Amino acid sequence: MRFKFRMNRRAVLFSLISVLFSVLFITIFSQEFTSTYEDRIPGSNIRIKVMDVYTRNFEVYIGDSVKVATYHTLDGITIYQHNNGRMFFKDFSEFNKTFRDCMTCGYVNCSNQIPSKSCNVGDYSLKSRLDNITALSLQQLNIQTNYTLNSIDIRQDYPFEVEVTVNISYNVTDDSGANYYARWTKNSIITQEVPIVGLLEPTGYINDSTNTYRQRIARYSGVCEFDESCWTNTTTQQFYSQNNFRYYSGGVSFLQRYWNDNSVSDCCGIETIMHPTQLSNPDRTNSYIDHYYWSGSYSCAAGNKIVSLKFGSDNVSLDENTASRYGVTNQSTVYCTPP
């Protein structure tokens, strides 16, 4: 399977810095020409150019802000659901609404912003970031910007990224005098791909009442990344030691984990082999494949044969079928056998 490579957090930061430098340049450019030319016609042309550059950069800033806000919102929702009684969402619709509100205003319900309902995204909410840039444009450039967030939706088509689409209406006007030089009014649909690498894995974090499990998504890039037939004792132990997630068509997608949906995802399934140290009281009669462990669907109780494998100094439990597909043969103990 082919993967798309997307902008990482550092690239997002540099993109934001470039936008700020653009605003600074526009400010200096505007001040120099305003003081040089007294004729209104060339002054108007320069002013319009400044506003045009700002408007184009505003859309770039929206896109970058969507990436930053998405990243913080997903972690914020994971932590909120854990603190809120380890509750999973009922379905995608409920999750998407909460995601939209948390990303927009930083609360699980934008119409009821009380501290106990905070998603803890702080100044990284989309509204906060857009309000900052519109306030700066008014203060430094005398440009008035008004916007309305019409909708925000999230989906997943690739294993290590999500796609967020924002529908936004905005208008930009000159605020330097009674007579406007120009006005921009636009409705835009902005779509951004956001990597999930570095985010908290939702299922385990929400499930775990001991606060021991804090696994973050890291992507496996070993020799078996795109080859299911290459797994052996050696490659599986290397994968285990890296403590990473890998794409697996029989796995569960990142987003599905928020509403505890354990159905397989051909496009976006991921999985990892959990370490005993990640669990305060590991259940050795359960498969340590993360999405199997939390669902219990491949445990002794579910009628599966569970074997114990020696990975370094760790005893790792896997169901017999998973041990076979990972090419592991050094089993030492059989915990249980189905009747």
DAQUI-V726627 format. One record per residue. N is the residue number from 0. SS is DSSP state (A for helix, B for strand, O for the rest). Layout:
BEGIN
{{N & SS} {N & SS}}
END
This chain:
BEGIN
{{0 & O} {1 & O} {2 & O} {3 & O} {4 & O} {5 & O} {6 & O} {7 & O} {8 & A} {9 & A} {10 & A} {11 & A} {12 & A} {13 & A} {14 & A} {15 & A} {16 & A} {17 & A} {18 & A} {19 & A} {20 & A} {21 & A} {22 & A} {23 & A} {24 & A} {25 & A} {26 & A} {27 & A} {28 & A} {29 & A} {30 & A} {31 & A} {32 & A} {33 & A} {34 & A} {35 & A} {36 & O} {37 & O} {38 & O} {39 & A} {40 & A} {41 & A} {42 & A} {43 & A} {44 & A} {45 & A} {46 & A} {47 & A} {48 & A} {49 & A} {50 & A} {51 & A} {52 & A} {53 & A} {54 & A} {55 & A} {56 & A} {57 & A} {58 & A} {59 & A} {60 & A} {61 & A} {62 & A} {63 & A} {64 & A} {65 & A} {66 & A} {67 & A} {68 & A} {69 & A} {70 & A} {71 & A} {72 & A} {73 & A} {74 & A} {75 & A} {76 & A} {77 & A} {78 & A} {79 & A} {80 & A} {81 & A} {82 & A} {83 & O} {84 & O} {85 & O} {86 & O} {87 & O} {88 & O} {89 & O} {90 & O} {91 & A} {92 & A} {93 & A} {94 & A} {95 & A} {96 & A} {97 & A} {98 & A} {99 & A} {100 & A} {101 & A} {102 & A} {103 & A} {104 & A} {105 & O} {106 & B} {107 & O} {108 & O} {109 & O} {110 & O} {111 & O} {112 & O} {113 & O} {114 & A} {115 & A} {116 & A} {117 & B} {118 & O} {119 & O} {120 & O} {121 & A} {122 & A} {123 & A} {124 & O} {125 & A} {126 & A} {127 & A} {128 & A} {129 & A} {130 & A} {131 & A} {132 & A} {133 & A} {134 & A} {135 & A} {136 & A} {137 & A} {138 & A} {139 & A} {140 & A} {141 & O} {142 & B} {143 & B} {144 & B} {145 & B} {146 & B} {147 & B} {148 & B} {149 & B} {150 & B} {151 & B} {152 & B} {153 & B} {154 & B} {155 & B} {156 & B} {157 & B} {158 & O} {159 & O} {160 & B} {161 & B} {162 & B} {163 & B} {164 & B} {165 & B} {166 & B} {167 & B} {168 & B} {169 & B} {170 & B} {171 & B} {172 & B} {173 & B} {174 & O} {175 & O} {176 & O} {177 & O} {178 & O} {179 & O} {180 & O} {181 & O} {182 & B} {183 & B} {184 & B} {185 & B} {186 & B} {187 & B} {188 & B} {189 & B} {190 & B} {191 & B} {192 & B} {193 & B} {194 & B} {195 & O} {196 & O} {197 & O} {198 & O} {199 & B} {200 & O} {201 & A} {202 & A} {203 & A} {204 & A} {205 & A} {206 & A} {207 & O} {208 & O} {209 & O} {210 & O} {211 & O} {212 & O} {213 & O} {214 & O} {215 & B} {216 & O} {217 & O} {218 & B} {219 & O} {220 & O} {221 & O} {222 & O} {223 & O} {224 & O} {225 & O} {226 & O} {227 & A} {228 & A} {229 & A} {230 & O} {231 & O} {232 & A} {233 & A} {234 & A} {235 & A} {236 & A} {237 & A} {238 & A} {239 & A} {240 & A} {241 & A} {242 & O} {243 & O} {244 & B} {245 & B} {246 & B} {247 & B} {248 & B} {249 & B} {250 & B} {251 & B} {252 & O} {253 & O} {254 & A} {255 & A} {256 & A} {257 & A} {258 & A} {259 & O} {260 & O} {261 & O} {262 & O} {263 & O} {264 & O} {265 & O} {266 & O} {267 & O} {268 & O} {269 & B} {270 & B} {271 & O} {272 & B} {273 & O} {274 & O} {275 & A} {276 & A} {277 & A} {278 & O} {279 & O} {280 & O} {281 & O} {282 & O} {283 & O} {284 & O} {285 & O} {286 & O} {287 & O} {288 & B} {289 & A} {290 & A} {291 & A} {292 & A} {293 & A} {294 & A} {295 & O} {296 & O} {297 & O} {298 & O} {299 & O} {300 & O} {301 & O} {302 & O} {303 & O} {304 & O} {305 & B} {306 & B} {307 & B} {308 & B} {309 & B} {310 & B} {311 & O} {312 & O} {313 & B} {314 & B} {315 & B} {316 & B} {317 & B} {318 & B} {319 & A} {320 & A} {321 & A} {322 & A} {323 & A} {324 & A} {325 & O} {326 & O} {327 & O} {328 & O} {329 & O} {330 & B} {331 & B} {332 & B} {333 & B} {334 & B} {335 & B} {336 & O} {337 & O} {338 & O}}
END
